[in-house]
């Protein structure tokens, strides 16, 4: 790997969530409905030890209700997460010439992926890896990278993802396990005592706030699963039956959604990002 680790991650104002941090202002994504082109990483951009949110672009080979494939929750989940990460830790983030968070999109065929210790994928119940992508993702993970996947619901999506990641990390050698709440990833920065179930804001509105399980009994229980390397390091983190990134993307749209869900979603992402940069 070519990155250098970021160690300055002690809280700046850890009580922000307790004391009533306010939703981000409108330019960070209120009411964003359109899909936008990917912002690809520049191949020669130095990392300078600055954190950048890196999302993997992939090909979808099947559809999922309310899913958009690789760009689900893009780009404002990425932008908002970087903004909050800079506020809630002392880690510095990469910014563009306008001072906005410089989030990036990479493919598994890009050498630039090795510049990022933490990469993200959404709606992975639709992904299809080519043989070359399988080899590249395996190499990235075994060389120290961490992949976080989120926002896929139900048994069919889970089985599809399990099959695809099984091509990358064969389950006989690298089994998928439920990560226990006493694992260090639940206390790298925030102490997380329960895996939150975050519904999409669309489902929450349709249900009039009555529930969080988007597909009834089938998706009633959120899961936090992982794949470890032989040294006990988490390589792949999976939040299933929950939409953590919608808690980032949609935080500015409704105050009630922000206080009920975004305040639970950010600690999950912060802990995973810090784990990736320190393990």
C-alpha distance (Angstrom), angle and dihedral (degrees) to the residues before:
residue distance angle dihedral
X1 . . .
X2 3.79 . .
X3 3.78 100.0 .
X4 3.79 127.9 102.2
X5 3.79 117.3 -137.5
X6 3.81 124.2 -109.4
X7 3.78 111.2 -134.2
X8 3.83 104.0 169.0
X9 3.77 97.9 93.4
X10 3.79 105.0 127.5
X11 3.81 114.5 131.5
X12 3.78 119.2 -85.2
X13 3.78 94.8 -167.8
X14 3.79 105.6 -8.2
X15 3.80 89.9 174.5
X16 3.80 92.3 66.1
X17 3.79 92.3 99.7
X18 3.80 91.3 48.1
X19 3.79 96.1 44.4
X20 3.79 96.3 50.9
X21 3.78 112.9 -87.9
X22 3.79 107.6 -162.1
X23 3.80 128.1 -125.6
X24 3.80 116.2 -91.6
X25 3.78 116.7 -94.5
X26 3.76 122.3 -92.6
X27 3.80 98.4 -93.3
X28 3.80 88.4 68.8
X29 3.75 93.4 68.9
X30 3.79 119.3 -58.7
X31 3.79 109.6 165.8
X32 3.80 96.9 -8.3
X33 3.80 109.8 168.9
X34 3.79 106.7 155.3
X35 3.78 127.1 90.5
X36 3.81 113.6 -123.1
X37 3.81 131.7 -157.7
X38 3.80 117.5 -90.7
X39 3.79 117.3 -94.5
X40 3.78 100.1 -135.9
X41 3.78 121.8 -152.0
X42 3.79 114.7 -106.7
X43 3.81 108.4 -118.4
X44 3.82 96.3 -135.5
X45 3.80 99.9 41.0
X46 3.83 109.6 125.6
X47 3.79 115.3 -130.5
X48 3.84 94.6 -139.3
X49 3.81 87.6 -167.7
X50 3.82 89.0 -74.2
X51 3.78 119.1 139.7
X52 3.80 118.0 -119.0
X53 3.79 125.8 178.7
X54 3.82 107.0 -122.8
X55 3.80 120.2 -162.2
X56 3.80 123.6 -168.8
X57 3.78 118.8 -128.4
X58 3.79 111.5 -146.2
X59 3.79 140.9 166.3
X60 3.80 118.4 -100.6
X61 3.80 115.3 -138.7
X62 3.80 97.4 -178.7
X63 3.79 137.8 23.2
X64 3.79 132.9 -113.5
X65 3.82 127.6 -164.1
X66 3.82 109.8 -93.0
X67 3.80 90.7 0.3
X68 3.79 125.8 131.4
X69 3.79 100.3 -173.8
X70 3.79 120.4 -127.3
X71 3.83 94.8 -4.0
X72 3.81 97.5 53.2
X73 3.83 106.0 140.5
X74 3.82 89.8 4.0
X75 3.00 132.0 178.8
X76 3.80 105.6 0.3
X77 3.77 98.0 51.0
X78 3.82 86.2 59.0
X79 3.80 94.4 44.7
X80 3.80 95.0 45.2
X81 3.79 92.8 46.1
X82 3.80 92.3 53.3
X83 3.81 90.3 48.0
X84 3.79 93.0 51.7
X85 3.80 92.2 42.4
X86 3.80 89.7 57.8
X87 3.82 91.1 47.8
X88 3.78 97.8 46.2
X89 3.80 99.9 42.4
X90 3.79 135.9 33.0
X91 3.80 91.2 -117.1
X92 3.79 112.8 118.9
X93 3.79 120.2 -130.2
X94 3.78 130.0 -145.4
X95 3.80 113.6 -104.5
X96 3.79 132.8 -169.6
X97 3.78 127.2 -128.5
X98 3.81 91.1 -80.8
X99 3.81 92.1 52.5
X100 3.81 93.5 -108.7
X101 3.82 120.7 136.9
X102 3.79 108.1 -86.2
X103 3.78 101.6 -135.7
X104 3.80 116.3 174.8
X105 3.78 141.5 -153.2
X106 3.80 120.2 -143.2
X107 3.77 135.5 176.9
X108 3.77 125.2 -138.8
X109 3.80 88.1 -111.3
X110 3.83 93.5 58.7
X111 3.80 117.5 100.2
X112 3.81 86.3 -149.3
X113 3.82 89.2 75.5
X114 3.80 87.6 80.8
X115 3.80 89.4 65.5
X116 3.81 90.6 68.2
X117 3.82 122.8 68.2
X118 3.81 89.8 -169.4
X119 3.81 124.9 49.2
X120 3.79 129.1 174.0
X121 3.81 136.3 -149.3
X122 3.80 129.0 -175.2
X123 3.83 132.8 -161.5
X124 3.81 90.5 16.2
X125 3.78 92.5 168.7
X126 3.82 84.6 85.0
X127 3.82 101.3 46.2
X128 3.79 125.1 118.1
X129 3.82 118.2 -168.8
X130 3.80 120.2 -152.9
X131 3.83 117.5 -139.9
X132 3.80 90.1 -102.1
X133 3.81 91.9 49.7
X134 3.80 89.5 49.7
X135 3.80 90.5 55.8
X136 3.79 93.9 44.6
X137 3.79 95.1 48.4
X138 3.81 91.3 47.7
X139 3.80 89.9 51.5
X140 3.82 92.2 48.0
X141 3.80 92.7 50.9
X142 3.80 96.9 43.8
X143 3.80 90.6 49.0
X144 3.80 91.7 58.4
X145 3.80 108.4 -79.9
X146 3.80 125.2 135.9
X147 3.81 123.2 -143.7
X148 3.80 120.2 -159.8
X149 3.83 117.8 -165.2
X150 3.80 124.1 -171.8
X151 3.81 146.2 164.8
X152 3.78 105.9 46.5
X153 3.76 120.3 128.7
X154 3.79 136.8 -161.4
X155 3.78 139.0 10.9
X156 3.81 98.8 -69.1
X157 3.80 93.6 53.3
X158 3.80 90.4 45.0
X159 3.81 93.5 50.6
X160 3.79 91.4 48.7
X161 3.81 92.9 50.0
X162 3.81 91.3 45.1
X163 3.80 89.4 55.0
X164 3.81 93.8 48.5
X165 3.81 97.1 45.9
X166 3.80 88.0 44.0
X167 3.81 87.9 65.0
X168 3.81 88.1 56.0
X169 3.81 98.2 41.7
X170 3.82 110.7 18.8
X171 3.83 108.2 -132.3
X172 3.81 93.3 -133.5
X173 3.80 88.7 65.6
X174 3.80 100.4 24.0
X175 3.82 109.8 31.0
X176 3.79 123.2 -169.2
X177 3.80 110.1 -117.8
X178 3.78 137.4 179.6
X179 3.80 106.3 -105.7
X180 3.82 109.4 -127.7
X181 3.78 118.3 -127.8
X182 3.80 90.7 -118.1
X183 3.82 91.1 64.6
X184 3.79 114.9 116.1
X185 3.81 92.2 -115.6
X186 3.81 88.9 72.4
X187 3.79 91.2 58.8
X188 3.82 106.8 31.0
X189 3.81 88.6 113.9
X190 3.79 110.9 -21.8
X191 3.78 123.2 34.2
X192 3.80 107.2 -120.9
X193 3.79 114.0 -165.8
X194 3.79 98.9 174.2
X195 3.79 135.1 28.2
X196 3.81 104.4 -116.4
X197 3.78 122.0 -134.1
X198 3.80 106.0 -140.2
X199 3.82 115.2 -171.9
X200 3.77 122.3 -154.7
X201 3.76 110.6 -96.3
X202 3.82 88.7 -117.3
X203 3.80 92.6 58.3
X204 3.78 91.6 43.6
X205 3.80 90.3 53.8
X206 3.81 93.8 45.5
X207 3.79 91.1 50.2
X208 3.81 90.2 44.9
X209 3.76 89.4 -126.8
X210 3.79 93.5 -57.6
X211 3.80 97.7 127.3
X212 3.78 149.2 -3.5
X213 3.83 103.3 -142.1
X214 3.79 105.7 97.5
X215 3.82 95.1 -161.1
X216 3.74 103.4 33.5
X217 3.78 121.4 -121.9
X218 3.81 93.6 -5.1
X219 3.80 93.1 65.3
X220 3.79 99.3 29.5
X221 3.82 94.0 118.0
X222 3.82 121.8 59.5
X223 3.79 116.3 -146.3
X224 3.79 133.7 -150.8
X225 3.79 106.2 -161.6
X226 3.75 134.5 167.7
X227 3.78 149.6 -178.8
X228 3.81 117.6 -132.3
X229 3.79 129.4 -156.6
X230 3.84 120.0 -128.9
X231 3.83 90.2 -89.5
X232 3.81 92.7 56.2
X233 3.81 97.1 -103.2
X234 3.78 117.2 141.1
X235 3.80 109.0 -118.4
X236 3.81 99.7 170.9
X237 3.81 125.0 31.9
X238 3.81 118.6 -167.7
X239 3.80 128.5 -169.9
X240 3.81 106.6 -169.6
X241 3.82 127.6 -174.7
X242 3.78 90.8 19.2
X243 3.80 137.1 82.4
X244 3.78 104.7 -141.4
X245 3.82 93.2 164.7
X246 3.81 92.9 56.7
X247 3.77 86.1 62.7
X248 3.79 86.4 60.5
X249 3.80 98.9 39.4
X250 3.80 98.9 44.9
X251 3.78 101.0 38.2
X252 3.81 94.3 112.2
X253 3.79 96.9 50.2
X254 3.79 101.3 74.8
X255 3.78 129.4 8.4
X256 3.79 93.0 -142.9
X257 3.80 92.1 53.1
X258 3.81 89.5 48.9
X259 3.79 95.1 51.7
X260 3.81 95.1 41.0
X261 3.80 99.1 43.3
X262 3.81 116.7 5.6
X263 3.78 91.7 60.0
X264 3.81 87.6 58.0
X265 3.79 95.7 41.4
X266 3.79 100.0 54.7
X267 3.83 97.2 57.3
X268 3.82 89.7 55.5
X269 3.79 92.6 53.7
X270 3.80 94.9 41.7
X271 3.79 91.9 52.3
X272 3.81 92.9 48.7
X273 3.82 93.4 47.7
X274 3.79 92.6 48.7
X275 3.79 91.2 46.4
X276 3.82 89.3 53.2
X277 3.78 92.4 51.6
X278 3.79 96.6 45.9
X279 3.81 103.8 39.8
